[in-house]
Amino acid sequence: MESIISPIEHDYNSCRKIINRLVEKYPFLKSKVIGRSIGGRDITALKLGESTEYVLYAGAFHGSERITRVLLLKFLEELCFCIKNNISISGINANRGMFGRGLIVVPCVNPDGCEITLKGESCCGNYGPMVKKLSGGDYGHWNANLRGVDINHNFSAGWQELHRRELEMGIFGPAPRQYGGTRPESEPETAAMVKLCQDVKFRYVLAFHSQGEVIYWNWNQYEIPHAKRMAEIMATSSGYALDVPIGLALGGGFKDWFIERYRRPGFTIEVGKGENPLDMGCLGGIYRQIKEMMVLSLLM
């Protein structure tokens, strides 16, 4: 397969070109802008297959975890290639596997945050001075959106309790990470994901983050049918461990909100190991380790 996606750093414009090339090469892949960031950048969803219920893969909620958007695009490209050529992916015929099923991929929930980690204040417009001050010049570890709100702290599930813990940790306002905003779903990036889930019926969702090689699968003692068994299958196929978030990683997240709102399975997949941002040279190894899991997750 002659790949459109290479294991190098891709900025916002590069990712847009990749999406356009994928849609052009594979006409059965559809794209739609589901929202725009604070900085006016597109948040794009890519749809594959047809179903009454879809599976959602979403990545790059955090700027320093931008490797996840390339990972999702790489998987989508290979899946499309296998469908077009009627061949198998991870031992499963792609056309038979996708029959009656649908996948929606949002490669990058937080395009502004990803751009900041690559280009610093120069891409921030009027927010540049604030971003420079808050980051202290360390743009590479920026996780939040353009106005300093952590998207994965901005969903309504457990937001009040998470906000209390943020205050205890000295996080009182916009910050490079872990500030959940003035209220739940205050940010356009969060609102775009909420609206998508309102408009499309998802059987379950996977949120891709980095790093740790762990899978989070539950939230607030909700008993979601089959969720633990699904997580165990993911763990077995990837070699990742099942885990439970603690501290400021508990609540406010997308999968927490999805589980609470829809009482359906939601999973956070922490890919790779190391310090964020993971080197793009790790992409191939991460992808090989979790590709089977990504295929099985689509079929469960």
HELIX and SHEET records of a PDB file:
HELIX    1   1 TYR A   12  LYS A   25  1                                  14    
HELIX    2   2 GLY A   63  GLU A   65  5                                   3    
HELIX    3   3 ILE A   67  LYS A   84  1                                  18    
HELIX    4   4 ALA A   94  MET A   98  1                                   5    
HELIX    5   5 PRO A  111  LYS A  119  1                                   9    
HELIX    6   6 GLY A  120  CYS A  123  5                                   4    
HELIX    7   7 GLY A  125  TYR A  127  5                                   3    
HELIX    8   8 GLY A  128  SER A  135  1                                   8    
HELIX    9   9 ILE A  151  HIS A  153  5                                   3    
HELIX   10  10 TRP A  159  GLU A  168  1                                  10    
HELIX   11  11 PRO A  188  ASP A  199  1                                  12    
HELIX   12  12 ALA A  227  SER A  238  1                                  12    
HELIX   13  13 GLY A  247  ALA A  249  5                                   3    
HELIX   14  14 PHE A  254  TYR A  262  1                                   9    
HELIX   15  15 MET A  280  CYS A  282  5                                   3    
HELIX   16  16 LEU A  283  LEU A  299  1                                  17    
SHEET    1   A 8 LYS A  30  ARG A  36  0                                        
SHEET    2   A 8 ASP A  42  GLY A  49 -1                                        
SHEET    3   A 8 GLY A 102  VAL A 106 -1                                        
SHEET    4   A 8 TYR A  54  GLY A  59  1                                        
SHEET    5   A 8 PHE A 202  SER A 210  1                                        
SHEET    6   A 8 GLY A 266  VAL A 271  1                                        
SHEET    7   A 8 VAL A 214  TYR A 216 -1                                        
SHEET    8   A 8 ALA A 241  ASP A 243  1                                        
SHEET    1   B 2 SER A  88  ILE A  89  0                                        
SHEET    2   B 2 ILE A  92  ASN A  93 -1                                        
END                                                                             
